Amino acid sequence: MSADAPQPSRAMTLARRASLSLWGLAIWIGSLIPLSGPVAPGGDKLQHFAGYGGLALLAMWNCPRPLPVWLACTAMGVAVEFAQALTPYRSFDVADMLANGAGALLGVGLALLAARLRKG
């Protein structure tokens, strides 16, 4: 954010932080509860990709620093996979980690594109 840009209101800042926190919490909960039904082929990776893309978009809205945001979102995706390995009903999957990182990269890229388009 440049020095000339208007600063968000306190309420907007709280809304941004709350949305990021809730999205992150939803990912943790959704990743650690037992699965309740079959998943379509490839659907699991698409869910990972979309979930971490959304997480990165929200993170960029809070802290528009691409590399730290991508690293933090990807690290969370890796941590979730290790946590799943500790449960008797979920499994560790490197392909899920890759989908998480790729989704986070897309989210960062979309946030950068949106910022560029806003500037004109």
Secondary structure, 3 states (H helix, E strand, C coil): CCCCCCCCCHHHHHHHHHHHHHHHHHHHHHHHCCCCCCCCCCHHHHHHHHHHHHHHHHHHHHCCCHHHHHHHHHHHHHHHHHHHHCCCCCCCCHHHHHHHHHHHHHHHHHHHHHHHHHHC
